[in-house]
Amino acid sequence: MFKKRHVLSMRDFSREEIDSVLDLASDLEPYAHGKKSNMLSGKILALLFFEPSTRTRMSFETAMKRLGGGVINLGPAEGSSISKGESLADTVRVIGGYADALVIRHPKEGSARLASEFSPVPVLNAGDGAGHHPTQTLLDLYTINKESHLEDLSIALVGDLKYGRTVHSLAYALSLYGADITLVSPPTLRMPDQIKSDLSSKNTKVRETCDLSEVIRNVDVLYMTRIQRERFPDPVEYKKVARSYRITPEYLEGVRDNLIIMHPLPRVDEISPSVDSTKHAMYFKQTFYGVTVRMALLKMLMGDESYEVAELTPKTG
């Protein structure tokens, strides 16, 4: 199902395939906590990050090393042949010859799909501009499934819904589970019409509002995002919406007892640090789940054809 397959967009995944990733991730979680494994011994993962990243880059590296594999890193673009004018296609061809899979983050939408056309090994999209971020979506789904529930879910997606690739991918994936989705954003940062049209075509319940206070007490999951300054061509326009929403402990009065608050991070000021100690805060646990989900993907892409954990016999030493 996954052997040597590219991971470019959640649109390429069926619900059955998503469930298989989440199931394997759950079984592999002990390895994410440090249980020794050589499942991917001898395999090499290449990291090509053309945009800054902390969690995605380091969780992929951690996931590969937890499974006993190795990692090579392109490093800053200015320190590579890209600074000499080498094309992305040539870079991918070359590094694909050194590794068993490539992880790429790039500021231009569609770059991961372009890379997949030239790569001799699987490509995993770690974010392409305002496009897609499928591995983030998979860890988000894992978090929701683990800490709340995917069936009959009521969720509010809040903040930058225009440029936020995490919410673009997540909204589509949630439509496969029949979620009730509320879109909360400033008028200038609404979810793109094409994505809303896709959700409607799947009979997904979707509503839009600018007022978070209208919905916060009626959802199971509050998915916050930062207003992305780097996506704004005009700094003045960014300042107009920069502090549109801010969650504080006081703001959470009257919410559902089982509400969980998620955030792909980094946050700026949309969630007060004083929320971190509440039972609703799930964003730091969410980042850890990124390791176990990416372990599952790497195992599926580079490991044995049979990836059920019952058949995994990792060597320990």
C-alpha positions in Angstrom: 0.0 0.0 0.0 2.8 2.5 0.9 6.0 0.9 -0.2 8.0 3.5 -2.2 5.1 5.8 -2.4 5.2 9.6 -2.3 3.4 11.5 0.5 2.5 14.8 -1.1 -1.1 15.7 -0.1 -3.9 14.4 2.1 -6.0 14.2 -1.1 -3.9 11.2 -2.1 -5.1 9.3 1.0 -8.2 7.3 1.5 -9.7 7.0 5.0 -8.6 3.3 5.1 -5.0 4.4 4.4 -5.1 7.1 7.0 -6.4 4.6 9.6 -3.6 2.2 8.7 -1.0 5.0 9.5 -2.7 5.9 12.8 -2.9 2.2 13.8 0.7 1.6 13.1 1.7 4.8 14.9 -0.1 3.7 18.0 1.8 0.4 17.9 5.1 2.1 17.4 4.7 4.7 20.2 6.8 2.7 22.7 9.7 3.1 20.2 9.1 6.9 20.1 9.6 6.8 23.9 13.0 5.2 23.5 12.5 1.5 23.1 15.4 0.3 21.0 14.8 -0.7 17.3 16.7 -1.5 14.2 13.7 -1.7 11.9 15.3 0.7 9.4 18.9 -0.2 10.0 20.9 0.6 6.9 18.3 3.0 5.5 19.1 6.8 5.0 16.6 9.7 5.1 17.6 13.0 3.4 16.2 16.3 4.8 15.9 19.2 2.3 14.5 22.2 4.1 14.4 25.5 2.2 12.3 27.1 4.9 13.0 27.3 8.6 11.7 24.4 10.7 12.1 23.1 14.2 9.4 20.5 15.0 9.0 19.0 11.5 12.7 18.7 10.8 13.7 17.4 14.2 10.8 15.0 14.6 11.6 13.4 11.2 15.2 13.1 12.3 14.2 11.7 15.6 11.8 9.2 14.0 14.4 7.9 11.6 17.0 7.5 14.4 14.5 5.8 16.7 14.0 3.2 14.0 17.7 2.6 13.7 18.2 4.5 10.4 20.5 7.3 9.4 19.9 10.9 8.4 21.7 13.3 6.0 20.8 17.0 5.9 21.1 19.5 3.0 21.6 22.3 5.5 21.1 26.0 4.5 20.5 26.5 0.8 23.2 29.1 0.7 25.7 26.5 1.7 24.8 24.1 -1.1 25.0 24.0 -4.9 21.6 25.7 -5.0 23.5 28.9 -4.3 25.3 28.3 -7.6 22.1 28.1 -9.5 21.4 24.3 -9.4 17.8 23.5 -10.1 15.5 21.8 -7.6 15.1 18.9 -10.0 18.9 18.3 -10.2 19.3 18.6 -6.5 16.6 16.0 -6.0 18.1 13.7 -8.6 21.5 13.9 -6.9 20.4 13.5 -3.2 17.9 10.8 -4.2 20.9 8.8 -5.2 22.3 9.0 -1.6 19.2 8.2 0.3 16.2 5.9 0.5 13.6 8.7 1.0 13.6 12.5 0.9 11.7 15.0 3.1 11.3 18.4 1.5 10.0 21.8 2.8 9.9 24.6 0.2 8.3 28.0 0.1 6.8 27.5 -3.3 3.4 25.6 -3.6 3.7 22.5 -5.8 7.5 22.1 -5.1 7.1 18.7 -3.4 5.1 17.4 -6.3 7.7 18.7 -8.7 10.4 17.0 -6.7 8.5 13.7 -6.8 8.7 13.8 -10.6 12.5 13.7 -10.5 13.2 11.7 -7.4 14.3 8.1 -7.6 13.0 7.5 -4.1 9.9 8.4 -2.1 9.3 12.1 -1.4 7.5 13.3 1.8 6.1 16.8 1.6 7.0 18.7 4.8 5.2 21.9 3.6 5.1 23.6 0.3 4.2 27.3 0.7 0.5 27.7 1.5 -0.2 24.4 -0.1 -0.1 21.1 1.8 1.5 19.6 4.9 0.3 16.0 5.0 2.5 14.6 7.8 1.3 17.5 10.1 -2.3 16.5 9.3 -1.6 12.9 10.1 -0.1 13.8 13.5 -3.1 16.1 14.1 -5.5 13.2 13.4 -3.5 11.0 15.6 -3.7 13.5 18.4 -7.5 14.0 18.0 -8.0 10.2 17.9 -5.8 9.7 21.0 -7.0 12.6 23.2 -10.6 13.1 21.9 -12.4 11.2 19.1 -12.6 11.4 15.3 -16.1 10.2 14.9 -18.9 12.8 15.4 -16.2 15.4 16.0 -17.0 19.1 16.4 -13.9 21.3 15.7 -13.1 25.0 15.2 -10.2 25.9 12.9 -9.1 29.3 14.0 -6.8 32.0 12.7 -5.0 32.1 9.3 -7.2 29.9 7.2 -6.1 31.5 3.9 -2.4 30.8 4.0 -2.4 28.1 6.7 -1.4 24.9 4.9 -2.0 22.9 8.1 -5.7 23.7 8.2 -6.1 23.2 4.5 -4.9 19.6 4.7 -6.7 19.0 8.1 -10.1 20.2 6.9 -10.0 17.9 3.9 -8.9 14.9 6.0 -11.6 15.6 8.6 -14.2 15.5 5.9 -13.5 11.8 5.5 -14.6 11.3 9.1 -17.8 13.4 8.9 -16.6 16.1 11.2 -18.6 19.2 12.0 -16.2 22.1 11.1 -16.4 25.7 12.1 -14.1 28.2 10.3 -13.1 31.1 12.5 -10.9 33.9 10.9 -10.7 37.6 10.0 -12.6 38.3 6.8 -9.3 38.7 4.9 -8.0 35.3 6.0 -11.0 33.1 5.2 -10.6 29.5 4.0 -10.1 29.5 0.2 -13.3 28.9 -1.7 -12.0 25.8 -3.5 -11.4 24.0 -0.2 -14.9 25.1 1.1 -16.4 23.8 -2.1 -14.6 20.5 -1.7 -15.9 20.1 1.8 -19.4 20.9 0.7 -19.2 18.2 -2.0 -18.5 15.7 0.7 -21.5 16.8 2.6 -19.3 18.1 5.4 -21.0 20.5 7.9 -19.2 23.8 7.6 -19.9 27.2 9.0 -17.9 30.4 9.0 -17.7 33.2 11.6 -15.3 35.9 12.7 -16.4 35.6 16.3 -14.6 32.8 18.3 -16.8 33.4 21.3 -19.8 32.2 19.4 -18.3 28.7 19.0 -15.7 28.0 21.6 -18.2 26.5 24.1 -19.7 24.1 21.6 -16.7 22.3 20.2 -14.6 19.3 21.1 -11.4 20.6 19.6 -10.1 24.1 19.2 -7.4 24.2 16.6 -5.5 27.5 16.8 -3.0 28.8 14.2 -0.8 31.8 14.2 -1.2 34.7 11.7 1.7 34.0 9.4 3.6 37.2 8.9 5.9 35.6 6.3 3.0 35.0 4.0 1.9 38.6 3.9 3.4 40.8 1.0 2.3 43.9 2.9 3.4 44.4 6.5 0.6 46.9 7.1 -2.0 44.3 6.2 -0.4 41.8 8.6 -0.6 44.3 11.5 -4.3 44.7 10.9 -5.0 41.1 11.8 -2.0 40.1 13.9 -3.8 39.9 17.2 -7.2 38.8 16.0 -7.6 36.0 18.5 -6.0 35.2 21.9 -6.8 32.3 24.2 -6.5 32.9 27.9 -7.6 30.8 30.9 -10.5 33.3 31.4 -11.6 32.9 27.8 -12.0 29.1 28.5 -14.6 29.5 31.2 -17.7 27.5 30.3 -16.1 25.4 27.6 -16.7 21.6 27.3 -14.9 19.7 30.0 -13.2 17.5 27.5 -12.2 20.3 25.1 -8.6 20.0 23.8 -6.7 22.9 22.4 -4.3 22.2 19.5 -1.7 24.3 17.6 0.8 23.3 14.9 3.3 25.7 16.5 5.2 28.0 16.6 2.8 30.2 18.5 3.2 34.0 18.8 0.6 35.4 21.2 -2.6 33.6 20.1 -2.4 31.3 23.1 -1.3 32.7 26.5 1.4 30.7 28.2 -0.9 30.6 31.2 -3.1 28.2 29.2 -0.2 25.6 29.1 -1.0 24.3 32.6 -4.7 23.7 31.9 -6.1 20.3 31.2 -7.2 21.6 27.8 -3.7 22.3 26.4 -2.6 19.5 24.0 -0.1 21.3 21.7 3.1 20.0 23.3 1.9 16.4 23.4 0.8 17.0 19.8 4.4 17.7 18.8 5.6 14.5 20.4 3.0 12.5 18.5 4.7 13.9 15.4 7.6 11.5 16.1 5.4 8.4 16.3 3.4 9.2 13.2 6.4 9.9 11.2 8.0 6.7 12.4 4.9 4.9 11.0 5.2 6.6 7.6 8.9 5.9 7.3 8.4 2.3 8.3 5.7 1.9 5.7 7.7 3.6 3.0 11.1 2.1 3.6 10.5 -1.1 5.7 9.0 -4.5 5.0 6.0 -5.0 2.7 4.2 -6.3 5.8 4.2 -3.6 8.4 1.8 -5.0 11.0 3.6 -4.7 14.4 2.9 -8.4 15.1 5.3 -9.1 12.2 7.9 -6.6 13.2 10.9 -8.3 14.8 13.4 -5.5 15.6 16.8 -6.4 16.7 17.8 -5.1 20.1 21.3 -4.7 21.4 
